[in-house]
Amino acid sequence: MDNVFAGVVNLELASDKFDYPSLALRRLIVLEPRPTPFTALLQPSSDKEHHLIKYFVKRGMFPSTIDVFHLATYGVAANPSIISEERRRRYVGSYALAGGITIRQLKTSNGLVANSNGADSLRASAAAAISYSRNGQFSKSVELLVTGYLKWPHAPTATSLYEIVSRLDLPENWPESICLPLAFELYTSFVSNDRMTHLRYAFERFQTEFNISAPSELKDRVSEFGLSKVVFYLDSVWRPEVMRQTVLYEGTREIEEERIKVCQVLADIDSVNSLRYLAEIRERVKTLEIAKATNLVEQSKVYVDIAAIKKALRSKLGDAYARYKSAAPSMGAPGNPLMDVISDVLSLSGSDMSITQIMSTMHLVSTKAPSELDLQFAAMFAEVTNEFLRGDHGLNAYLSTRVRHGKLSNALRKPAADEYLVTERKEGSSSYVPNYHWAQTLNGLDQEENNELSVILENFAITLDSIISYVKDSLIQVKVTHELITKDSNRLALFSYQTTNLERMYMQTNDAKVKSLDEFIDLCVQTLWDKTDANLVHVQQVLRTDIRQKLMTAFDELQRSLSTLSFSDRLGKFIII
């Protein structure tokens, strides 16, 4: 019995390919323990006669089922009056689709659509869509497909999406209709994403053909396209995955901002699902603002004044470097076979890191003490590093003025401030300026309720500012380790610079070819830029993962706290995070 039930379910959910009898129907007939008129489909026939049907007719058995069998198998029935007109149209339409399309059969398919409801309307629309598709009337075909789905969206796999959409491979066959991108969206969602390119092009073409450049413009034309189709289009087609790789948008930020506008329109015209759209808006706004914070430490925007650094180093190292270079030849510094072998091996490692980066992670254990010349070079190398990182014109100065104490805090705090969820701290105090916005907006709250709400919002502000302080004071900091020795106690600093004796030896070998102090500085600065690039990648990863998660958790905790208030039902959509 379970197998029979499963067979019925499979038959109902199977995509109508309009071949008769279908594999799903054959399976169900095989599983049926007792013979029925449809069992005759498993027997050979001669001149459209089935012996089993004759057997049942002589004994007056299954009269209605036999008429259904004749309608489904031959398109006619001896006594169709005992079958409802809706069912007769359905069987005749299926028979026509299995055997070929005529104009009369197109009219039959239209009748099925007009006179059916519920799940039957979906199958009827699919049958009519197939009819028009096979007849080359693609505009009517996609319209019926989409209309049928919107009327009964509960079993989209019961429609012949593959056959209908596969006839739309050539753009010259595409109709100018909002239903075209919707048809490709249905196919992408429920069949395969192998036509995502078609969906993107259909979206792009619809936008340009109908002169729609903003979601609000489509909203203004609801009467032209129909509300249900506009909502479906905005919700499922006008999304980032589709907008990408089109000529309509130039980058990720523009796409995200456009999706926010789409959700704003959806929240206005589809009030039933407005909370879902508002939640998506807030999620995307928070993501955009966190991305702004990440952009502040992108490689292209990190600035170090090399000219000023060189000027400072010339006065500090001019004499020392000249003494070192004059002493180096007499001490045999040029040429180091060990460094040559190690650099050759590392160059063949296939790593994306530079040789100096790799060497800065390895310390050579040796019983031989460094020479006086080695110590001089190490001191000059350390001086260049310190000037590049901690000098008045170095990296730390940039991070302090441009990132830690300015734009970073604003970027991380802005999403909450824009939603009136946080206020500024009182000057010289750890408490916050009262949040009067909600007291004025939510007129139905009494003083006690306003106080409860204020406590929750202030706790959220404390949490948010502690995260920002953690990023500024602990993460966006510089840490330097010279040959296993560091004076920095902050182990969380993400701008971490390490030098080892192996890297110093390699740099010292390369310095043998250098003729001037400026060239020496350039040699050292290049290794520092390599390390900075690697640090920036790590910083961006931490901001996009750990810090983003901390921020999202803070917003989630705020939402949870608000939902526990006894008057949460009166807070309205303004405070739904």
N, C-alpha and C positions, 0 to 999 in steps of 0.2 A: 504493500500500500504506500509505503514511503517513497518507493521508486516512481509510482504513478503520480503522486503529489509533486515530486521534483520535476517530473516530465511536464506537468501542467504549468508549473512556475516557469520553466525554461521556455515553453512555447509562448507564454504571455510576454516574457521579457525579451525574447529573441528579436533581433532587428529584422523587420520584414524585408526580405529580398525578393518577394513576390515571385518565387518559383513554387510550383505546386506539383506534388506535395513536398513541403520543405522537410529538411532533415529533422527539425524539432518535432514536426507533426508525425513523421514516420516513427521516430523514437517513442512518442506517446502511444501510437497505435500498437507497437510491439509490446509495450509494457502493459496494455489493457488486458486483463485476464480473460475476458469474455468477448466473443466476436460482436462487432457492430457493423453497420453499413460501411464505415470507413475502413474496416479491415480489408475490404475488397481492393483497396489501393495496393495491398501487398501481394495480390494475385495477378497473374497475366490476364489480359482481356482480349476479346476479339470483336471488332466492329463496335467498339464502345459498349460492349455488354460485359457485365460481370456476373458470374454464376451465383456468387453469394448474394448479390442484390436481388436476382430473380428468386432465390430461395426465400428471402425475407418478404418480398412482395406477395408471393403465393400464400404465405401464412399470415399476411396482414400485420407484420411486425415492423416497428420503427417507421411509420409513415412520414412523420415530420423530418426525422433524420435523413431518410432517403431523399426527400426533396432538397434538403440542404446539401446532401452529397451531389445531386445532379446540378444544383446551382454552382457549387464550388468547382465541380469537375468539368461540366459542359456549358455552364452559363445559362441554362434553362432548367425549368422544373415542371413536372406534370401538374402539380397542384400548388402553385406558389401562394395561393390565398391564405393558407394556414401559417405563412411566415410573415412577420411584420415587414413593412416597406423598408424600414431602416436596415434590417438584416439582409433583405433581398438585394438592396443596393450595394451593401458591403461585399456580399459574395460575388455579385456580378462584376463589381469593380476589381476585385482580386483576380477573378478569372480573366478579365480583359488585360490586366497588367501582366499576367503570366504569358499571355499569347500575343500581345502587340497592341498598339494604341491607335484609336481612331477618334475623330472629332466627337462622335456620339459617346465614346467611352470617357472623353474628357468631361463631358456634361454629366455623366454618371458620377465621376469623381467629385465634381462640384456639389452634386446633390448629397453625396455622402458627408461632405464637410458641413453643409448647411443643416443637415438633419441629424447630427450626432452630438453627443455630449461626453464630458469626462475623458476617460482613456480612449474610448472609441473615436472621439474627435481628433486625438493625436494620430491614431492610425489612419483615420480618414484623410487628415491633412497630409500625412506622409504619402499615402497612395496618390492623392491629387498632385502633390509635388513631384513624385516620380513620373506621373502621366505627363505633366507639362515639361519636365526635364527631358524626357525621351522624345518629346515633340519639338524640342528646341526653344521652348518658351521659358527661358531661364529666369526672367524677372518674376513671372507668376510662380515659378517653382520655388525660388528662395523665399518669396513672400508667404506662401502657404506653409513651408517648412517652419519658418520662424513663428508665424501666427499659431500654428498647431502646438509648438513647444510652449509658447507663452500662455496658452489656454490650459495646458496640462503638462507642467514641467517635471512631473514626478518620475517618468520613465523615458528619458531621452534616447536610451539605447534601443527603444522599440521602433525608432524611425530609421529609414535607410539613409543615414547621413553620408556613408561612404559613396554610394552610387550617385547621389545628388551632387555632392561636392566634387567628386572625381570628374564630372562633366564640366567643371568650371576651371580646369587647369589653364586654359588659354584666356588671357585678359581680354582678347577681342570678343569673347562670349559674355563678358561680365555686364550685367545690367547696372544702370545708375540708380541705386537703391540703398537705403540704410540697411536693408535686409541682407545684402551681400556680405559685409563684414560680420554681421551677426551670424550668418550661416557658417562662415569660416571659424568663428569663435566657438560655435557648438561643436564643430568637427574637432577643433583643437582640444576642447575640454573633455570630450567623451569618446573620441576615437584615437587620435594620434596628433602629435605636435609636428608631424612632417610637413605640414602646410603653414607653419608659422610665418614664413616669408610671404605667402599669399595673403594671410591675415593682415600683416603690416602694410602691404601694398594696397589692400582693399580699404584699410583705415585711412591711409594717406590720400588715396584717390577720392574717397567720399568727402573728406575734409576740403579738398581743393575744388572738386566739382560743385559742391554746394556752398562754397565760400564761407566755411565755418572755421574760424581761427581761435575761438574761445568757447569754453563750456557754456557760458551765459548766452551765446548766440544760438546754440542748439536748444537751450531752454526756451528761448523766445519763439522757437518754431515747433513746439510740442504739437500744436493743432495740425501741422503739416505731416509730421511723421508718426504721431500717436504717442501717448504718454508711456505705455508699457515698453515700446521699442526704444524710446529715448532713454528711459531708466536702464534698460538692459545694455544699451550701447555705452552709456556713461560708466556703468558699474563694471562691465566685463570686457569691453573693447578699449575704451580710453584709459588704459592703465600703462604703467611704466614698461612692462615687458613687451607691449605692442609698440609704444612710442619710440623705443630704442631702434636704431638703425633705419630711421626714416629721415627724410630731408626737412621735416617740420621742426626738429629740435636739435640744439647744438651740444648739449651736455647733460650730465646727470642732474645737476642742480636745477636746470630749467625744467626738466622732466618731472622732478619731484614737486616743484612749485606748481606746475600745471595740474598734477594729480590732486593736489590740495584744493585747487579751484574746482576741479571736477567733483570732489567730495562735498564741497560747500554747496554746489548746485544740487547734488543728489539729496543732501539733507533738507533742502528747501522743497523739492518736488516729490520726494518719497518719504513722507513723514513716518511711515510705519517702520522703516529701517534707519531713521535718522541717528539713533544712538550709535549704530555701527559705523556710520560715516563720520560722525564726530570723533569717535575713538580713533579711526584711521587718520583723521586730520591731525590730532594731537600727537599720535605716534610719529607721523612723518615730520611734523614741525620739530619735535624733539630731536629726531635723527638729523635733520638739516642743521640745527644749531650745534649739535655735537660735531658734525662735519666741519662747521666753521672753526671750531676750536682746533680740530686736527689740522686744518689748513694753515693755521698760524705757525705751525712748526714744520711745514713742508720744506723740502730741500731748497726749492727755488726762492723761498722767502726768508731764509736764514741769512743774515748779513754779518760779515766780519770785515772790518776796514783793514785790509792787508797793507795798504800804503802806510797808514798810521802805525801799524804793528812793526813794519820794517824800519820805520824812522826811529821808533823806541828801541828796537833791538840793535840798530847800528851804534847807538850811544852806549848800550850795555855790553855788547859783545865784540865791538870793533877790534879792540886791542887783544882780547882773549883769543879770538879766532885767528888773528894774525900770528900770535905766538904759537898757537897749536899747529898751524899750517907750516910754519918754519921749522918746527920740531919733528913733524910727522915723517919727512923723508929719511932723516937720520935714524929713526926708530923702526923703519921698515914697515910702516903702516900699510902702504899700498899692497894689494894682492892678499887674498885670504882663501886658500883652497877649500877650507871647510864651508865658508859662506857660499862659494861657487857651487859646491855639491848640493847643499841644502836648498839653495834657490832654484837649481835645476830640477830637483825632485818636486818641490812645491809648485813650480810652474806647470808641471804635468799632472797635478792632482785633480784638475777639473773643477776646482772650487771657484765660486763667484767672488770670493774675497781676494784682495790683493795680497802679494807676498808679505808685505809689511804687516798687514792685518793678521795674517796667520801667525807670523813670528811673534807678534805682540801677545799672543796667547800661550807662548811656550817659553819656559825659562831653562837655560842650559846650566846643569849642575856640574861644576868644575872645581877641582882642588887648587887650580891656579888662580891666584889673586889678580884682579885687574891692574893694569899698569897705570902709571901716572897719566899717560896720554889717554888711556881709556876713560879715566875719571874726568879728565878735562872735557872730552867729547860728550860724555854723559851729562855733565853739568850744563853745557851749551844746549844740548838737545832738550833738556828739562826746562831751560830758560825760554826757548822758543815755544814749547808746549804751554807753559804757564802764561806767556804773553798772549798767545792765540786764544787761550781759554779764559784767563782771569784778568787780562790787562784792561785798561780803560776803554779800548776799542775792540775787545774780544767777544767771544761767544756769550759768556756769562753776562756781560753788560747788555748785549742785545736781548737776551732772555729776560733780564730784569726789567728793562724799560718797555719792551714791545710785547712781551708775552705774559710774564707772571703778574705784573702790576697794572695791566691795562686790558687788552683785548680778550685775553683768555677768560678772565673772570666774567666779563660782560657776555661773552659768547655762551658760557655754560649757564649763566643765570637768566639770560634773556627769555627762554621759553616760559619759565615760571613767572617772570615779571610781566610778560605780555598777557598772561592769563590772570593777572592780579592775584597770584598765589603767594608772592613774597613782597616784602617792603624792605627799605634800607635799615641798617642798624642806626640806632641813635648815636650821635657823636660822643665819643668817649665812654660808650657803654656797650655791654654785650646784649642788651635787649633791643627790640625792634620798634620802629615807628608803627603806631596802630594802623591796622588795615581797615579803612573806612569804606572801601569799595563795596564789599558784600553787604554791609549794614544798609547802604543806600540802595543797592540793587535788589536785595531780598527783603522787601518791606514787611513780610509776614513773620519775621523773627523778633522775639522779645529780647530784652537785655541779657537774660541768662543764656539764651540760645546763641546770641551774638558772641558772648564770652567763650562759650564752648567751642564755637567755630574758630575764634581768634587763637585759642590755645593750640588747636590742631594745626592751623596755618603757621604759627610761630615755630612749633616743633619741626614742621617741614622745612622752614627757612633755616633753622639751626642745622638740620641734617644736610641740606643742600650746600650751605656755606662750609660745613666741615669737609665735604667732598672736594669742594673747590680749593680749600686750604691745603688739603692733602695733595692735590695735584700740583699746586704752586710751590708749597714749602718742602715737599718730600720728593716728588717725581721730577718736576722740571728743574732739576738742579744738576750741577757739574761735579763729578768725582774723578780725581786723578790718582793713579797709582804708578809710581816710578820704581821699576825693578823690585816689585813685591812690597814696597813701602808706601803707605798712604797716610795723609794727615786728615783725610775727610772721614767723619764719623757716620755720615748718612749713607747707609748701604742701599737705600731705595732709589738713589739718584739714577735717572735713566740716561743721562749724558755721561757715560762712563768711558774714561780714557786710561788705557793701561799700556805701559811700556815694559819690556823685558830686556835682559842682557843680550838675548839672541837678536832682537830687533835692533838694539843699539849697535851690535857688532855688524849687522847687515848695513845699517845706515852709515856706519863708520867706513866700511869698505867702499860704498858708493861715493862717499865724500872725497875719496882719493882722486876722483875725476873732476871735482869741483874746483873752480879757480877763485871765486869771490864769496864774500859773506852773503850777498843777496842770493846767489845760487844755492848756498847752504840753507838759507831760510826757506827758499822755494821748495827744496828737497824735503825739509821737515814739514812744511805746511801741507804739501800734497798728501803725506801720510795722515795728517790730522783731518784733512777733508774726507779721506776714505773712511776713517773711523766715525766722523760726523754723519756721513751718509748712512752708515750702518745703524748708528744711534737713532737717527730720524725715523728709519723704518720701524725700529723697535718702539719708539715713542708713539707713533701712529697706531701701531697694533694694540698697545696698552690702552690708548684712548678709545679705540673702537670696540674693545672687548671688555676689559675689567672696569674701566671708568664708565663706559656706557651702561654696563650692567648695574653698577652702583646707582647711577642716576635713575634708571628705569625702576629699580627696586624702591627708591625713595618715592617716586610717583605712585607706584603700586601701593605702597604703605599708606600714602596720603589718601588714595581712593578707598582703601579698606577702612581707614579711620573715619572717613566721611560717611561711609555706608553704615557704620555702627551707631551713628547719631539717631536719636529718637525722632528727629525731624528731618531725616535725610530725604524723605519724599517731597519736601518743600524746597529743597535746594535748587531744583531745576537743572536744565541742561548746561547752565553757565559754569557749574562747578564739577561737571563730570569729566574726569581726567582721561 
